[in-house]
Amino acid sequence: MEHIDSLEILQMAREAFVAGKYERAEPMLNQLLLIDNKNPEIFQMLATIYYDRSQFKKAIKTFRRALEIDPAYADASVGLSIILNDLGRYEEGKEIFESAQRELAVVRNISDPYLNERFAQKHLELGDLYFQYKRYTESTEQYYKALNLSSKRSEVLLKIAESFLLGGDPKRALKILRDLVAEYPSFLPAQIKLGLVLYHSNRVVEAVEEWERVLMRDPGNNDVKEYIRVAHEAGQTELG
């Protein structure tokens, strides 16, 4: 009966945690530790709560405890990586996550599409974090790792192009965007971004051509209409 009760408590704690009701989740999680202190998920949730309160030392210690139990636990490794990045310990943070991925690869020794997607998402999260801190070399590296694992190639390639663009390599970004548009002609965000890159490179006629192709597929796109209007009003095209 105790086993059933602990499962019920864990489920209630999960629901409260996912809903962001940390004050409700924490006492249940602490209660669960008295029953089972070998479940990495419990430590991962508690560590996230501590992180939310800016209790960084306690959060780091608790995330590390989760990884001691399960070195391949992705949620804990990413949570710990994010804290370390916030504290400026970038290389340490990256190694934590990549170590967990290596551990999981050894344990599984198989290709698992579901796990690949989960790890791809974690690489994207780390890439976004590096991007936020304007560490574009590291963000690009993480995005490429996600690209090798994810089925959402178009979205990841767009992130890679943006990272190259802001990282000071517009030619590389432009090539990726052109290839992306050619491979996924219905993926309009890439075509819109390609137009913007062309526009800011003073290749305005080409930019407008890209945006007009977008309007053929999405006639109600007001942002693209505005881009074209600005280009026309600037007198930089012969169109219209």
HELIX and SHEET records of a PDB file:
HELIX    1   1 GLU A    2  VAL A   18  1                                  17    
HELIX    2   2 TYR A   22  ILE A   35  1                                  14    
HELIX    3   3 PRO A   40  ASP A   52  1                                  13    
HELIX    4   4 PHE A   56  ILE A   69  1                                  14    
HELIX    5   5 ALA A   74  ASP A   86  1                                  13    
HELIX    6   6 TYR A   90  ARG A  108  1                                  19    
HELIX    7   7 PRO A  113  GLN A  132  1                                  20    
HELIX    8   8 TYR A  136  LEU A  147  1                                  12    
HELIX    9   9 ARG A  153  LEU A  166  1                                  14    
HELIX   10  10 PRO A  170  GLU A  183  1                                  14    
HELIX   11  11 LEU A  188  HIS A  200  1                                  13    
HELIX   12  12 VAL A  204  ARG A  217  1                                  14    
HELIX   13  13 ASN A  222  GLU A  233  1                                  12    
END                                                                             
